[in-house]
């Protein structure tokens, strides 16, 4: 089944039309972001896209989301390759940082440096801002965003995110360096971390750290958290600030909101499932042991599958009819203890080892008194035994203190909401939210960090009823205020340490008529008035002291370059869809902030049950294909291991089974890599680029008109009076 623009459009168009009609027949509440048609349509279409993608291979999804999107004529795009010296320096820092425990967890210190092509990035900025920058003689106040795109660590690209990135750059009056980092599963953790660290080290060669903002959304937000901690621990100068938009920071899915109502979000609570291919899923430890000729027990024996061509079989009916032991593999097993004593013994043992066993990739947990052993890899980005590591799940780290100021955003209806709120509070008050005792024992260095680093300044905003990474829906009302808030926080952070930067930002705000003004004229001024009038009627008593602009309903998100006062190292806010700010409730009233520390970043029965049910449904279609692929991949991995993983000089490393570095043949690695590459944009991609970026052009034209008016007024004031 093809996965391209035409097939996606064919699959989503009926839903688009249905949503359009339903929206007006049963219009959502005025206080819901879904009241706006653009948001309502985007939410259901993204959800449908992810569901449709699950019927295709990861290679197909990666290729589709890497399609080339044309750059608008008013946007400058310059490609750059990161030098090898920066990659080597980044690798050295990670090797030092991960230590002996990290090297054991990730299978070594060399395989993750393997790559098939150079690391490419893009400089993105408005051409108008580029001309100003090139004419300037002093570049000490250049403002730069290092942007890390999202996509669950395994899909997405700079092309796909460019329309968001260019808007961030425009509102900052600067430019962005966006990284096309290596993606899982072929390049799992810590490959992407090395790439983004190398890009930051590249920036430091020409820019002061206090002029840089590191920003990311979703998986890119989680990567931002991991990268900032790495910079801190390696004594690399921190940037002016970090921005995390709906960061994914707990890959165990262990917080309560993941099991909540998913109607207001689009990400799947059961994890990502895909049609099996030679890229995913990887073989299990049992498969690999069998391929190596090890004795794995009678219940785990597999018949030989010499017909590799049969892997391509797609007959769902045939797969559904096969029920023999060879093909009926769900990737997990359920064992009922023989007696209550055995149940208690298993429960006590699991409490001690959590989900870890240093000698296997299996995850084990008690569910309804039964022992569930998950053999399949749960997350695409990392193996099961890595899910608790700070590179993968930053909420599990010893401390998030000692970082630069960070802005952390969440949607009130997104399933990741609780882990995001927890991350923010953990950073601002590290000793109140320490890691699980088990994790501190596994890596003693993490305990030292808890005692070493002071709290981080954190600005937390949760937007009412919004979904995951709402700025993706760039044309919707809440996104407008999110972009403003990010710009305001970034300008404030940049101005903190540099008088020259402060003066430059003041001039930038004055040029845009924003300095100490009540609203941002670069975005829908008329709608601001309507928003504020609506909020005044709905919430007449929400006003409080704030540096943002005020409306009758309360302070409103705007761009002024000023932040409110931090209390206990935090600004804690909830924001309506119309940008009106109110204080967040007390910590004691938020469930996720009152959990047992030893339950953080540990898999739990609820998410496991959803994973198991999703896997059962998925494997009804693909279990034969999956079994064949996993056995074939196991034989290939066993051969690569016996030959010393000859694709690179990996020494004693043991790459994860998904990694390109663990392939037996170079030709096979190149072929797989080629299958994930996007194609040049067609008519629909051109249209998407034009529509999504049109706002930027309109605002640039508006800014130019304002500057002309200001210049004319200035000239009239300085012109000599000749009438006398």
C-alpha positions as CSV (number, residue, x, y, z in Angstrom):
1,X,0.0,0.0,0.0
2,X,1.6,3.3,-1.0
3,X,2.1,6.1,1.5
4,X,2.3,9.4,-0.3
5,X,0.5,12.7,-0.6
6,X,-2.3,11.2,-2.7
7,X,-3.0,8.3,-0.5
8,X,-2.9,10.4,2.7
9,X,-5.3,12.9,1.1
10,X,-7.6,10.1,0.0
11,X,-7.7,8.7,3.5
12,X,-8.2,12.0,5.3
13,X,-10.6,13.9,3.0
14,X,-13.8,12.1,4.1
15,X,-13.0,12.9,7.7
16,X,-12.1,16.5,6.8
17,X,-15.6,16.9,5.2
18,X,-17.3,15.1,8.1
19,X,-15.6,17.3,10.6
20,X,-16.4,20.4,8.6
21,X,-20.1,19.6,8.7
22,X,-20.2,18.4,12.3
23,X,-18.3,21.5,13.4
24,X,-21.2,23.8,12.4
25,X,-24.0,21.4,13.2
26,X,-22.7,20.9,16.8
27,X,-20.3,23.8,17.3
28,X,-17.8,23.2,20.2
29,X,-17.9,25.4,23.3
30,X,-16.6,28.9,22.8
31,X,-14.0,28.3,25.5
32,X,-12.6,25.3,23.7
33,X,-9.8,25.6,21.1
34,X,-12.0,23.3,18.9
35,X,-14.5,26.2,18.6
36,X,-12.1,27.4,15.9
37,X,-12.6,25.3,12.7
38,X,-8.9,25.3,11.8
39,X,-8.0,23.8,15.2
40,X,-10.9,21.3,15.1
41,X,-9.9,20.1,11.6
42,X,-6.2,19.9,12.4
43,X,-6.7,17.8,15.5
44,X,-8.8,15.1,13.9
45,X,-6.6,15.1,10.7
46,X,-3.3,14.6,12.6
47,X,-4.9,11.9,14.7
48,X,-6.1,10.2,11.5
49,X,-2.6,10.6,9.9
50,X,-1.0,8.8,12.8
51,X,-3.5,6.0,12.7
52,X,-3.1,5.7,8.9
53,X,0.7,5.7,9.4
54,X,0.5,2.7,11.7
55,X,-0.7,0.6,8.7
56,X,2.6,1.4,7.0
57,X,6.2,0.7,7.6
58,X,8.5,3.1,9.5
59,X,10.5,3.5,6.3
60,X,7.4,4.8,4.5
61,X,6.5,7.2,7.4
62,X,10.1,8.5,7.6
63,X,10.2,9.1,3.8
64,X,6.9,10.9,3.8
65,X,7.7,13.2,6.6
66,X,11.1,14.0,5.0
67,X,9.5,15.2,1.7
68,X,11.0,18.4,0.5
69,X,8.8,21.4,1.3
70,X,9.6,24.5,-0.9
71,X,10.9,27.5,1.0
72,X,8.8,30.7,0.6
73,X,10.4,33.5,-1.4
74,X,10.6,35.7,1.7
75,X,12.5,33.1,3.7
76,X,16.2,32.5,3.5
77,X,17.4,28.9,3.8
78,X,21.1,28.0,3.8
79,X,22.3,24.4,4.2
80,X,25.4,23.6,6.2
81,X,27.2,20.4,7.1
82,X,28.6,20.2,10.6
83,X,32.4,19.5,10.6
84,X,33.7,16.2,11.8
85,X,35.7,17.9,14.5
86,X,32.5,19.0,16.2
87,X,31.1,15.5,15.9
88,X,34.2,14.1,17.5
89,X,34.2,16.6,20.3
90,X,30.5,15.8,20.9
91,X,31.3,12.1,21.1
92,X,34.1,12.7,23.6
93,X,31.8,14.6,25.8
94,X,29.1,12.0,25.7
95,X,31.5,9.2,26.4
96,X,32.8,11.1,29.5
97,X,29.3,11.9,30.6
98,X,27.7,8.5,30.3
99,X,30.4,6.8,32.4
100,X,30.7,3.1,32.9
101,X,27.0,2.6,33.7
102,X,25.9,4.5,30.6
103,X,28.3,2.6,28.4
104,X,26.8,-0.7,29.7
105,X,23.2,0.5,29.2
106,X,23.8,1.7,25.7
107,X,26.0,-1.1,24.5
108,X,29.3,0.8,24.2
109,X,30.8,4.1,23.3
110,X,31.6,3.7,19.5
111,X,28.7,2.2,17.6
112,X,26.4,5.3,18.0
113,X,29.0,7.5,16.3
114,X,28.5,5.5,13.1
115,X,26.8,7.4,10.3
116,X,26.2,7.0,6.6
117,X,26.2,10.7,5.6
118,X,27.2,14.1,7.0
119,X,25.1,15.9,9.6
120,X,23.2,18.5,7.7
121,X,21.5,21.6,9.2
122,X,19.7,24.6,7.8
123,X,20.0,28.3,8.6
124,X,16.5,29.7,8.5
125,X,15.6,33.4,8.7
126,X,13.5,36.1,7.1
127,X,15.3,37.6,4.1
128,X,14.5,41.1,5.5
129,X,16.3,40.2,8.8
130,X,19.1,38.6,6.8
131,X,19.8,41.8,4.9
132,X,19.9,43.8,8.2
133,X,22.3,41.3,9.7
134,X,24.6,41.3,6.7
135,X,24.7,45.1,6.6
136,X,25.6,45.3,10.3
137,X,29.2,45.8,11.3
138,X,28.7,44.4,14.8
139,X,27.5,40.8,15.1
140,X,27.9,40.5,18.9
141,X,24.1,40.8,19.3
142,X,23.0,38.3,16.6
143,X,20.2,36.2,18.0
144,X,20.2,32.5,17.3
145,X,17.8,29.6,17.9
146,X,19.2,26.0,17.9
147,X,15.9,24.2,17.0
148,X,15.4,20.5,17.5
149,X,12.4,19.2,15.7
150,X,9.9,16.6,17.1
151,X,8.5,13.4,15.7
152,X,8.7,10.8,18.5
153,X,12.5,10.5,17.7
154,X,11.8,8.5,14.5
155,X,10.1,10.7,12.0
156,X,9.9,14.3,10.9
157,X,12.5,16.6,9.4
158,X,13.5,20.2,9.2
159,X,11.5,20.5,6.0
160,X,8.3,19.4,7.8
161,X,8.9,21.9,10.6
162,X,10.3,24.8,8.7
163,X,7.1,26.8,8.7
164,X,7.2,26.7,12.5
165,X,10.9,27.4,12.8
166,X,10.7,30.4,10.5
167,X,8.0,31.9,12.6
168,X,10.1,31.5,15.8
169,X,13.0,33.2,14.0
170,X,10.8,36.1,12.7
171,X,9.4,36.9,16.1
172,X,12.9,36.9,17.6
173,X,14.3,39.1,14.9
174,X,17.0,36.5,14.5
175,X,17.7,33.2,12.7
176,X,17.5,29.5,13.5
177,X,19.9,26.6,13.0
178,X,17.7,23.5,12.6
179,X,19.3,20.1,12.8
180,X,18.4,17.1,10.6
181,X,19.6,14.7,13.3
182,X,19.8,10.9,12.9
183,X,16.5,9.2,13.6
184,X,15.6,5.9,15.4
185,X,15.2,3.0,15.0
186,X,18.2,2.8,12.7
187,X,20.0,5.4,14.8
188,X,18.7,5.0,18.3
189,X,19.7,6.9,21.5
190,X,22.3,8.5,21.9
191,X,22.8,9.1,18.2
192,X,20.5,12.1,18.0
193,X,22.0,13.6,21.2
194,X,25.5,13.5,19.7
195,X,24.2,15.3,16.6
196,X,22.5,18.1,18.4
197,X,25.4,18.5,20.8
198,X,27.7,18.8,17.7
199,X,25.5,21.5,16.2
200,X,25.6,23.5,19.5
201,X,29.4,23.2,19.6
202,X,29.5,24.4,16.0
203,X,27.5,27.4,17.0
204,X,29.8,28.2,19.9
205,X,32.6,28.7,17.4
206,X,31.0,31.9,16.0
207,X,28.4,32.9,18.6
208,X,28.4,33.7,22.3
209,X,26.4,31.2,24.3
210,X,24.4,34.1,25.8
211,X,23.1,34.9,22.3
212,X,21.7,31.3,21.7
213,X,18.3,29.8,22.6
214,X,18.0,26.0,22.4
215,X,14.4,25.1,21.6
216,X,12.5,21.9,20.7
217,X,9.0,20.4,20.5
218,X,7.8,17.0,21.6
219,X,10.7,14.6,21.2
220,X,12.8,17.7,20.4
221,X,11.7,19.1,23.7
222,X,12.9,16.0,25.5
223,X,16.1,16.2,23.6
224,X,16.5,19.8,24.7
225,X,16.2,18.8,28.3
226,X,18.7,16.0,27.9
227,X,21.1,18.3,26.0
228,X,21.0,21.1,28.6
229,X,21.8,18.6,31.3
230,X,24.7,17.2,29.3
231,X,26.1,20.8,28.7
232,X,25.8,21.5,32.4
233,X,27.5,18.3,33.5
234,X,30.3,18.7,30.9
235,X,31.0,22.3,31.9
236,X,30.1,23.5,28.4
237,X,28.7,27.1,28.4
238,X,25.0,27.0,28.7
239,X,22.8,29.0,26.3
240,X,20.8,32.0,27.3
241,X,17.7,29.9,27.7
242,X,15.9,26.7,26.8
243,X,12.4,26.4,25.4
244,X,10.5,23.1,25.6
245,X,7.2,22.8,23.8
246,X,5.2,19.8,25.0
247,X,8.4,17.9,25.7
248,X,8.3,14.1,25.8
249,X,10.3,13.3,28.9
250,X,9.0,10.0,30.2
251,X,9.2,7.2,27.7
252,X,7.8,4.7,30.3
253,X,4.4,6.5,30.0
254,X,4.2,6.3,33.8
255,X,2.2,9.5,34.7
256,X,-1.6,9.5,35.2
257,X,-2.5,11.8,32.3
258,X,-1.4,9.2,29.8
259,X,-4.4,7.1,30.8
260,X,-6.8,10.1,30.7
261,X,-9.4,11.2,28.1
262,X,-7.7,11.3,24.8
263,X,-10.5,13.1,22.9
264,X,-8.6,16.4,23.1
265,X,-5.2,15.0,21.8
266,X,-3.9,13.2,18.8
267,X,-1.0,11.1,20.2
268,X,-1.7,7.4,20.8
269,X,-1.7,6.4,24.5
270,X,-0.7,2.8,23.7
271,X,2.5,3.8,21.9
272,X,3.4,3.7,18.2
273,X,2.6,0.6,16.2
274,X,3.7,0.0,12.6
275,X,3.5,-2.6,9.9
276,X,6.6,-4.8,10.3
277,X,9.5,-4.2,8.0
278,X,13.3,-4.9,7.9
279,X,13.7,-1.8,10.0
280,X,11.1,-2.5,12.8
281,X,10.4,-4.4,15.0
282,X,13.8,-5.7,16.1
283,X,14.3,-9.4,17.0
284,X,13.8,-10.3,20.7
285,X,16.6,-11.5,22.9
286,X,15.1,-15.0,22.5
287,X,15.2,-14.7,18.7
288,X,18.9,-13.7,18.8
289,X,19.8,-16.4,21.3
290,X,18.1,-19.0,19.1
291,X,20.0,-17.7,16.0
292,X,23.3,-17.9,17.9
293,X,22.6,-21.6,18.6
294,X,22.0,-21.0,22.3
295,X,19.8,-23.2,24.4
296,X,16.7,-21.1,24.9
297,X,14.2,-23.7,26.2
298,X,11.6,-25.8,24.5
299,X,8.9,-23.1,24.7
300,X,11.0,-20.6,22.8
301,X,12.2,-22.7,19.9
302,X,11.5,-21.5,16.3
303,X,11.4,-23.4,13.1
304,X,13.9,-22.3,10.5
305,X,12.6,-19.7,8.1
306,X,14.9,-19.9,5.0
307,X,12.4,-18.2,2.7
308,X,13.4,-14.6,3.2
309,X,11.3,-13.6,0.2
310,X,8.2,-14.5,2.1
311,X,8.8,-11.5,4.4
312,X,7.1,-9.4,1.8
313,X,3.8,-11.3,2.3
314,X,1.0,-8.8,3.1
315,X,-2.0,-11.0,3.1
316,X,-3.9,-10.0,6.2
317,X,-6.4,-12.9,5.8
318,X,-3.5,-15.4,5.7
319,X,-1.9,-13.9,8.7
320,X,-5.1,-13.9,10.7
321,X,-5.7,-17.6,9.9
322,X,-2.3,-18.8,11.2
323,X,-2.5,-19.8,14.8
324,X,0.4,-22.1,15.2
325,X,3.2,-21.4,17.8
326,X,5.6,-20.3,15.0
327,X,3.6,-17.3,14.0
328,X,1.4,-16.4,17.0
329,X,3.8,-14.2,18.8
330,X,2.6,-11.1,20.6
331,X,5.9,-9.9,22.0
332,X,4.9,-10.5,25.6
333,X,3.9,-13.4,27.8
334,X,1.6,-13.6,30.8
335,X,2.4,-16.0,33.7
336,X,0.1,-16.8,36.6
337,X,2.0,-17.7,39.8
338,X,1.2,-21.1,41.3
339,X,0.3,-19.8,44.7
340,X,0.1,-16.6,46.8
341,X,3.6,-17.0,48.1
342,X,5.0,-17.1,44.6
343,X,3.0,-14.0,43.7
344,X,4.4,-12.1,46.7
345,X,7.9,-13.3,45.9
346,X,7.7,-12.1,42.3
347,X,6.2,-8.8,43.5
348,X,9.0,-8.2,46.0
349,X,11.7,-9.0,43.4
350,X,10.2,-6.7,40.8
351,X,10.1,-3.8,43.4
352,X,13.8,-4.3,43.9
353,X,14.9,-4.5,40.3
354,X,12.1,-2.3,38.9
355,X,12.0,-3.0,35.1
356,X,15.7,-3.6,34.8
357,X,17.7,-6.7,34.2
358,X,21.3,-6.1,33.1
359,X,21.3,-9.3,31.1
360,X,18.2,-9.0,29.0
361,X,16.0,-6.4,27.3
362,X,12.9,-7.8,28.8
363,X,10.6,-5.6,30.9
364,X,8.6,-7.4,33.7
365,X,5.7,-6.1,35.7
366,X,2.9,-7.6,37.8
367,X,-0.6,-6.9,36.3
368,X,-3.7,-8.1,38.2
369,X,-1.6,-10.7,40.1
370,X,0.1,-12.0,36.9
371,X,3.6,-11.7,35.7
372,X,3.8,-9.9,32.4
373,X,7.1,-10.2,30.5
374,X,7.5,-7.9,27.6
375,X,10.0,-9.2,25.1
376,X,9.3,-6.8,22.2
377,X,11.0,-3.4,22.3
378,X,8.4,-0.9,23.6
379,X,9.7,2.4,22.3
380,X,11.3,2.9,18.9
381,X,13.9,5.3,20.3
382,X,15.4,3.1,23.0
383,X,15.6,-0.4,24.3
384,X,13.5,-1.4,27.3
385,X,16.4,-1.4,29.7
386,X,17.3,2.2,28.6
387,X,13.8,3.7,29.2
388,X,14.8,4.9,32.7
389,X,18.1,6.6,31.6
390,X,18.3,10.4,31.7
391,X,19.2,10.6,28.0
392,X,15.9,8.9,27.2
393,X,13.6,10.0,30.0
394,X,15.0,13.3,31.6
395,X,12.4,13.1,34.4
396,X,14.4,10.2,35.7
397,X,17.7,12.2,36.0
398,X,19.2,12.9,39.4
399,X,18.7,16.7,39.1
400,X,17.4,19.2,36.6
401,X,18.9,22.0,38.6
402,X,21.7,24.3,37.5
403,X,20.4,24.9,34.1
404,X,19.8,28.1,32.2
405,X,16.3,29.6,32.5
406,X,13.7,27.4,30.7
407,X,10.2,28.0,29.3
408,X,8.1,24.8,29.4
409,X,4.7,24.6,27.7
410,X,2.0,22.0,27.8
411,X,-1.5,21.6,26.5
412,X,-4.2,21.1,29.1
413,X,-5.7,18.2,27.2
414,X,-2.5,16.5,26.0
415,X,-1.7,13.0,27.3
416,X,1.8,14.0,28.2
417,X,0.6,16.9,30.4
418,X,1.6,15.4,33.8
419,X,5.1,14.5,32.9
420,X,5.6,18.0,31.5
421,X,4.3,19.7,34.7
422,X,6.4,17.3,36.8
423,X,9.5,18.1,34.7
424,X,9.0,21.9,35.4
425,X,8.7,21.5,39.1
426,X,11.6,19.0,39.3
427,X,13.9,21.6,37.6
428,X,12.7,24.4,39.9
429,X,12.9,22.4,43.1
430,X,15.3,19.4,42.6
431,X,15.5,18.2,46.2
432,X,11.7,18.1,46.5
433,X,11.5,15.9,43.4
434,X,14.5,13.5,43.5
435,X,14.9,10.5,41.3
436,X,13.8,7.0,42.4
437,X,16.1,5.5,44.9
438,X,16.9,2.6,42.6
439,X,18.1,4.9,39.8
440,X,20.3,6.9,42.2
441,X,21.9,3.6,43.3
442,X,22.4,2.4,39.7
443,X,24.3,5.6,38.8
444,X,25.9,7.1,41.9
445,X,26.8,10.2,39.9
446,X,23.2,11.2,39.8
447,X,23.0,11.5,43.6
448,X,26.0,13.9,43.6
449,X,24.2,16.1,41.0
450,X,21.2,16.3,43.4
451,X,23.4,17.8,46.0
452,X,25.5,19.9,43.7
453,X,23.2,22.0,41.5
454,X,20.9,24.9,42.6
455,X,17.3,25.2,41.4
456,X,16.6,26.2,37.8
457,X,14.4,29.2,36.9
458,X,11.3,27.8,35.2
459,X,8.4,29.5,33.5
460,X,5.6,26.9,33.1
461,X,2.5,27.6,31.0
462,X,-0.4,25.1,30.5
463,X,-2.8,26.2,27.8
464,X,-6.5,25.3,28.5
465,X,-7.8,22.2,26.6
466,X,-5.0,22.4,24.0
467,X,-3.4,19.4,22.4
468,X,0.2,18.2,22.1
469,X,2.5,20.8,20.4
470,X,-0.3,23.2,19.6
471,X,2.1,25.6,17.7
472,X,2.1,22.9,15.0
473,X,-1.4,24.2,14.2
474,X,0.1,27.6,13.4
475,X,-3.1,29.3,12.2
476,X,-5.1,28.6,15.4
477,X,-5.7,31.2,18.1
478,X,-3.9,29.4,21.0
479,X,-0.8,28.9,18.8
480,X,-0.6,32.7,18.3
481,X,-0.2,33.3,22.0
482,X,2.3,30.4,22.4
483,X,4.5,31.9,19.7
484,X,4.3,35.3,21.5
485,X,5.1,33.8,24.9
486,X,8.1,32.0,23.4
487,X,9.4,35.2,21.8
488,X,8.8,37.2,24.9
489,X,10.7,34.7,27.2
490,X,13.5,34.4,24.7
491,X,14.0,38.1,24.3
492,X,14.0,38.5,28.1
493,X,16.6,35.7,28.5
494,X,18.8,37.1,25.8
495,X,18.8,40.6,27.3
496,X,19.7,39.4,30.8
497,X,23.5,39.1,30.5
498,X,24.4,41.6,27.8
499,X,23.8,45.4,27.8
500,X,24.5,45.4,24.1
501,X,21.9,42.7,23.5
502,X,19.5,44.6,25.7
503,X,19.8,47.7,23.6
504,X,19.5,45.7,20.4
505,X,16.3,44.1,21.7
506,X,14.8,47.4,22.8
507,X,15.4,48.8,19.3
508,X,13.9,45.6,17.8
509,X,10.8,46.0,19.9
510,X,10.5,49.7,19.1
511,X,10.8,49.0,15.4
512,X,7.9,46.6,15.7
513,X,5.9,49.0,17.9
514,X,6.1,46.5,20.8
515,X,8.2,48.2,23.4
516,X,6.0,48.7,26.5
517,X,3.0,48.5,24.3
518,X,-0.2,46.7,25.2
519,X,-0.4,44.3,22.3
520,X,1.6,42.8,19.5
521,X,0.5,44.4,16.2
522,X,2.3,41.8,14.2
523,X,-0.5,39.3,14.9
524,X,-4.2,39.8,14.4
525,X,-4.7,43.0,16.4
526,X,-8.4,42.9,15.9
527,X,-8.8,39.5,17.2
528,X,-7.0,40.5,20.4
529,X,-9.7,43.0,21.2
530,X,-12.4,40.4,20.7
531,X,-10.5,37.8,22.7
532,X,-10.1,40.2,25.7
533,X,-13.8,41.3,25.6
534,X,-14.8,37.6,25.6
535,X,-12.6,36.8,28.5
536,X,-13.8,39.8,30.5
537,X,-17.4,38.5,30.2
538,X,-16.3,34.9,31.1
539,X,-13.8,35.5,33.9
540,X,-14.3,39.0,35.4
541,X,-12.1,38.3,38.5
542,X,-9.0,36.7,37.0
543,X,-6.8,39.8,36.9
544,X,-3.5,39.9,38.8
545,X,-0.2,41.8,38.7
546,X,1.7,40.8,35.7
547,X,4.1,42.4,33.2
548,X,2.1,41.3,30.3
549,X,-0.6,43.5,28.7
550,X,-3.8,43.6,30.6
551,X,-7.4,43.2,29.6
552,X,-10.6,43.5,31.6
553,X,-10.3,39.8,32.3
554,X,-6.7,39.8,33.3
555,X,-3.1,39.9,32.0
556,X,-2.7,38.8,28.4
557,X,0.2,37.1,26.7
558,X,2.1,39.6,24.6
559,X,5.7,40.5,23.5
560,X,7.3,43.1,25.8
561,X,10.7,41.6,26.6
562,X,9.7,41.5,30.3
563,X,9.1,38.5,32.5
564,X,7.1,38.5,35.7
565,X,8.8,37.9,39.1
566,X,9.8,34.4,39.8
567,X,8.5,33.0,43.1
568,X,10.5,30.0,44.4
569,X,12.3,29.9,41.1
570,X,9.0,29.5,39.2
571,X,6.3,31.3,37.2
572,X,3.3,28.9,37.2
573,X,0.6,29.9,34.8
574,X,-2.5,28.6,33.1
575,X,-3.5,30.4,29.9
576,X,-6.9,30.5,28.2
577,X,-7.2,30.0,24.4
578,X,-7.5,33.8,24.2
579,X,-4.2,34.4,25.9
580,X,-5.5,35.5,29.3
581,X,-3.2,34.4,32.2
582,X,-4.2,33.1,35.6
583,X,-2.2,31.5,38.4
584,X,-1.8,27.8,38.5
585,X,-3.4,26.0,41.5
586,X,-1.2,25.0,44.5
587,X,1.1,22.0,44.2
588,X,-1.0,20.1,46.7
589,X,-3.9,20.1,44.3
590,X,-2.0,18.6,41.3
591,X,-1.9,14.8,41.4
592,X,1.3,14.3,39.4
593,X,3.2,16.4,41.9
594,X,2.3,14.2,44.8
595,X,3.4,10.8,43.4
596,X,5.8,8.4,45.2
597,X,9.3,9.3,43.9
598,X,10.0,5.6,43.4
599,X,7.1,5.4,40.9
600,X,8.6,7.9,38.5
601,X,10.0,6.6,35.1
602,X,8.8,3.0,36.0
603,X,6.4,1.1,33.8
604,X,2.9,0.6,35.3
605,X,0.1,-1.8,34.7
606,X,-2.3,0.7,33.0
607,X,-0.1,1.7,30.1
608,X,1.2,-1.9,29.8
609,X,-2.4,-3.2,29.5
610,X,-3.0,-0.7,26.7
611,X,0.2,-1.6,25.0
612,X,-0.8,-5.3,25.2
613,X,-4.2,-4.8,23.7
614,X,-2.9,-2.6,20.9
615,X,-0.3,-5.2,20.1
616,X,-2.9,-8.0,20.1
617,X,-5.0,-6.0,17.6
618,X,-2.0,-5.1,15.5
619,X,-0.7,-8.6,15.4
620,X,-4.0,-10.0,14.1
621,X,-2.9,-8.4,10.8
622,X,0.8,-8.8,10.8
623,X,1.9,-11.6,13.2
624,X,3.2,-14.0,10.5
625,X,5.1,-11.2,8.7
626,X,6.4,-10.0,12.1
627,X,7.6,-13.5,13.1
628,X,9.4,-14.0,9.8
629,X,11.1,-10.6,9.9
630,X,12.2,-11.0,13.5
631,X,13.8,-14.4,12.8
632,X,15.5,-13.1,9.7
633,X,16.8,-10.1,11.6
634,X,18.0,-12.3,14.4
635,X,20.1,-14.4,12.1
636,X,21.5,-11.2,10.5
637,X,22.3,-9.7,13.9
638,X,23.9,-12.9,15.1
639,X,26.1,-13.0,12.0
640,X,27.1,-9.4,12.4
641,X,28.0,-10.1,16.0
642,X,30.1,-13.1,15.2
643,X,31.9,-11.1,12.6
644,X,32.6,-8.3,15.1
645,X,30.1,-5.8,13.7
646,X,32.4,-5.1,10.8
647,X,30.6,-2.0,9.5
648,X,32.8,0.0,11.9
649,X,35.6,-0.2,14.4
650,X,33.3,-0.8,17.3
651,X,35.6,-2.8,19.5
652,X,33.7,-4.6,22.2
653,X,30.5,-2.7,21.6
654,X,27.1,-4.3,21.2
655,X,24.8,-2.1,19.1
656,X,21.1,-2.5,19.7
657,X,19.3,-4.8,17.2
658,X,17.6,-1.9,15.5
659,X,20.8,0.1,14.8
660,X,22.3,0.4,11.4
661,X,25.6,-0.2,13.1
662,X,24.4,-3.7,13.9
663,X,23.8,-4.7,10.3
664,X,25.9,-7.4,8.7
665,X,26.1,-5.9,5.2
666,X,27.0,-2.4,4.2
667,X,24.9,-2.6,1.1
668,X,21.9,-3.5,3.2
669,X,22.5,-0.5,5.5
670,X,22.8,1.9,2.5
671,X,19.6,0.5,1.0
672,X,17.6,0.9,4.2
673,X,18.9,4.4,4.6
674,X,17.9,5.3,1.1
675,X,14.3,4.1,1.6
676,X,13.8,6.7,4.3
677,X,14.7,9.7,2.2
678,X,12.0,12.1,1.1
679,X,11.2,13.2,-2.4
680,X,10.9,16.7,-3.9
681,X,7.7,18.6,-3.2
682,X,4.7,18.4,-5.5
683,X,1.7,20.7,-5.9
684,X,0.2,19.9,-2.5
685,X,3.5,20.5,-0.7
686,X,3.9,23.8,-2.6
687,X,0.4,24.8,-1.6
688,X,1.1,23.8,2.0
689,X,4.3,25.9,2.1
690,X,2.5,29.0,0.7
691,X,-0.6,28.8,3.0
692,X,1.3,28.0,6.2
693,X,3.9,30.7,5.7
694,X,1.7,33.4,4.3
695,X,1.2,34.9,7.8
696,X,4.9,35.5,8.0
697,X,4.9,37.5,4.8
698,X,1.9,39.5,5.8
699,X,3.6,40.4,9.2
700,X,6.9,41.3,7.5
701,X,5.0,43.7,5.2
702,X,3.2,45.2,8.1
703,X,6.5,45.7,10.0
704,X,8.1,47.3,6.9
705,X,5.1,49.7,6.7
706,X,5.4,50.6,10.4
707,X,9.1,51.3,9.9
708,X,8.5,53.5,7.0
709,X,5.9,55.5,9.0
710,X,8.4,55.8,11.9
711,X,11.2,56.9,9.5
712,X,8.9,59.5,7.9
713,X,7.9,60.8,11.4
714,X,11.5,61.0,12.5
715,X,12.5,62.9,9.3
716,X,9.7,65.4,9.8
717,X,10.9,66.0,13.4
718,X,14.5,66.6,12.3
719,X,13.8,68.6,9.1
720,X,14.7,72.3,9.3
721,X,11.8,74.7,9.6
722,X,11.9,76.9,6.4
723,X,8.4,78.4,6.7
724,X,9.8,81.3,8.7
